[in-house]
């Protein structure tokens, strides 16, 4: 019930206007968000890189309401790409298509996405296209296909959510194109008509998809690039120790080298697992979000783990 309430609040405009005005909320969000400016975010990325952690940067924002906002968001993403190259920071970037106009006007989104991908290709930067809620799944996959058809397949990857019924079929289709895939559980509240209602079913689907991706990585000898700029085919995004253990066990069983799989986690969450994996020699990439539109992302993090919520409440009394 608590997760349902928080998921609703993450999308509620009235709640956003209230919470973003609370100083303690901003302080707490700083645990999960690397500042409001690109300068702050790049400083965090450099610190993570110095500790052997790869990164993907994301300028927070989603569901723009005007053409101007969509174009500004795309321009900010291109600014990130340029800054990463100018400062010699080997980071990828992550983008949400609703931030560059997908819900507003798919044609605007298409134009913005191709503009972003051209900038990324010119500068050899990897772009991960994030997956949003199930109402946008097919449109996101269609635009991912468009990007690949336009010659950007080496510079992009996609995200698939284990919570959705359709995901195994989507994975098999993506595997036929040797696509780089991040598998995650999914942070959105979805209707029972499209998603598994029980956690155990999501976990089982996650493990099955993970095995498919690891098998392909072994078959084609996929590997993270030496500087960490580009991921291998399988990116396993989870903070669940059981899912991590299953991935490690299966990789060992099939003889997959450590650089043939990458673990991905969110900034500020389960740093103990991150350090353990790095100590074992596995690549770890941290998703580093920044920007003034931190509220929806922050509340989704509270919904995911009770410990995060208690951390938020404790800051109220400081």
N, C-alpha and C positions, 0 to 999 in steps of 0.2 A: 504493500500500500504506500509506504514512504517513497519508494522508487517511482511509483506512478505520479505521486504529487509533485516530486521534484522534476520529473520529466515534463509535466505540464507547465511548471513554473519556468523552466528553461526557455519555453516558447511564448511566455506571456509578457506582452509589452509593458503592462502596468507594473508587474513585478520587477522587470528590468529597470524602469525609471526609479523605483524606490531603492533597490539594492545597490545600484551603481553609485548612489549618493552616499552610501555608508562607507566611512573611512576604513572600518575594520574589515569590510567585505573586500575592499581593494587590497588590504594587507594580506588577507588570507589567499586571495586569488594569485598573489605573487608567488606562492608556492608552485603553482601550476602554469603560470603565464610569465614569459620572459620579458616583462616590461610592456610599455605602450608604444615605444619607438623602435625603428629598425636598428639604430645605434645600440640600444640596450640589448636587443635580441642577438646581434652579431657578437657582442661581448660575451654573452652566454654561450653561443656556439663555439667561440674560440676557446673558452674555458673547458667545455666538454671535449673538444678535439684534443686539447692538451692532456686529457686523461684517457685518451685512446677510444673515445666514444664518437661514432659517426652521427650525423645530424640530418634532419630535414626541417626546413623553416616554413612556417605558415603564417601569413597575415590574416588574422581572424576576421571573419565576416561571412554572412550568408544571406540569401534572399533579398537582394537589392530591389528597390522599388522604382528606379528610374534608369534610363539609358545612361545618363551622366554618371550615376553611381557605379554602374557596371564598367564603364570605360575607365573611371578613376581607379577602380579596384584592379583592373587589368594593368594599368600603368604602374601601380604600386608593385605588382608582382614582377613586372619587367625591371623596375628599380632594384628589387631584391636580387634578381639575376645579375645585373650589372655590378652591384656592390660586392657580391660574392666573388666575382672574377677579379675586380679591381683590388680587393683586399687579399686575394689568394686563399680564400676560405673554401675548402672542398666539401661543400654541403649541397644536398639536393633541396628541392622545394616541394611543398604539397599545396594543392589548390582545390577549392570547392567550386563546382560549376555554377551553383546558384548565386555565388558571389559575383560572377562575371556575366550574369544575365539569363541563366537557363530557365528559370521560372517566369521571368519577365518577358523574354522574347528569345527563343532558341537561335534565331539568326544572329542577334547581337552576341550571344554566347559563342556561337561558331566563329564569328569574326575575331572576337577577343582571344579565344583559345588558340586559333592559328597564329595570331600575332605573338602570343606568349611563347608558343612552341618554336616559332622562327627565331626569336631572341635566344631561347635555350639552346637550340641547335648551333647557332652562330658561336655561342660561348661554351659549348660542351657541358651543359648543366642538365641534370636529370629532374624531370617533373613527374610527380606522382599525382594522379587524378583521384581525389578522395570520393568515396561513395557516401551518399546522404540517405534519406529515408526511402522506403520502397517505391514511393510514387515517382521517384526520379531514377530508379535503377536502370530501366531500359534506355532512357534518354542519355544517361551517362555512358552506358556501354556503346551506344550508337556513335556518340561523339568521340569516344576512345578509338573506335574503329576508323572514324574519319581522320583522326590524327595519324594513325598508322598508315592509312592509304595515301596520305599526303607526304610521306617520306620521313616521318618523325618517330618511327617505331623504336629506334635505338635510344631515344631520349625520353621515353615515357613508360609509365606503368600504371596499373589500376588497383583498386581495392575491392575485395569481395567479402561479404558478411556471412558468417556461418549460420546466423540466425534465420536466414531465408531459405525456404524450400527449394528455390530455383538454383541455389548457388553451386551445387555439384554439376549441374548441366552447364552453367556459365563457365565454371572452371575448365571443364573438358573442352569447351569451345575456345577458350583463351589459350589453353595448352597447345592446341593445334597450331596456334600462331606464335608459339614460343614467347608469350608475353610475360613480363615481370609482374608478379601478383603479390600484393600484401593481403594475407588472410587475417581477419579479425572477427570477433564475435558479433559486433554491432551494438551501438549505443542508443538506438532509437526504439521507442515503443511502437511495435508493429501489430496490425490486426492478425488474428489467428488464421485468417484465410491465406496469409502469405508467409507466416513465420512460425517457428517452433515455439509453443507456449512454455515449455519446461527447459530449465537450464541443462539438465542431463542430455537432452536431445541436441541442444546447441553444441555442447562439448563433444558429443560423438561425431557430429557433422564436421566440427572444427578439426578433429583428429583425422578423419577420413580425407578431408581436403588437404591437410598438411602432408599426409603420406603421398598423395598424388603429386604434389609439388616437389617433394623431396626426390621421388622416383625420377621425375623429369630432370631435375638438377643434376642427378648422378648420370643420367643417360647422355646429356649434352655437355657435361662438364662446366656448368654455370658457376660463376664465382664473383664475389664482390671485387671491385677494382682496388688496386693497392692503396690509393689515396682515400677510398671510401666514398668517392663521388657517385658511383653507380652501384645499385644493389644487385645481387644474384636474382635468379628467377623467383625463389621462394623467400618472402619476407614474412616471418611469423610474428604477428603483433598480438602479444598477450602479456598480462601481469599475473596470470594464473600459473602457479608453480607446477601443478599437475600437467598442464598443457606443455609447459617448457620441458618437463621430464619426459613426456611422451615423445616430443620432437627429438630430444637428445637420444633417447633409446632407439627410435626408429632409424635415425641417421646412422647410429653406430651399427645397427643390424644390417643395413644395406651397404655399409662402407662408404658413406658420403663424407668427403673431407670437410673440415670445419669452416672453410671459406665458401662452401657451397650452399650455406644457409645463413640467413641473417635474422636476428631477433630484433624486434622493434617495440619500443615502449614510449610512454608519454613523459614529458619533462616533469620532474618532481615526484614520480610514482615508482615504487619498488626499486629504489636504487640499490638495495641489497642484492636483488636478482641480477641487475645489470653488472655489478662489480664481480659477482660470482662467475657469470658467463664470460666476461672479459678475461678473468683469471684463468679460465679453461681454454682460452684462445679463440672463442667464438666472436664474430662481428656483432656489435650491438649498435643500433641506430636509435637516437632519441628524437621524437617529434617535438619541435620547439615552436610553440605558438606565441604570437605577440600582437599587440594592437589595442585600440580603445574599445573594440567590440568583444570584450572578454566575457561578458555575462552569460550567454547561452552555453559556451564551452565550459565555463567554471561550474555552472549548476549541473551539467551532465556528469562532471567528475564527482560532485557530491552524491549524485544519484547512484553511481557505480559502486561505491564502497562506504559503509557506515563510518569507517575510521576517518574518511575525509570530511564527513559531516560533523563529527565530533571535534575535529581540528578547527572547523569553521566556527562552531559554537563557542569553543574555548577562547577564540580571538575576540568574541563579543565582550568578554569580561576583562580584557586587558586595558 
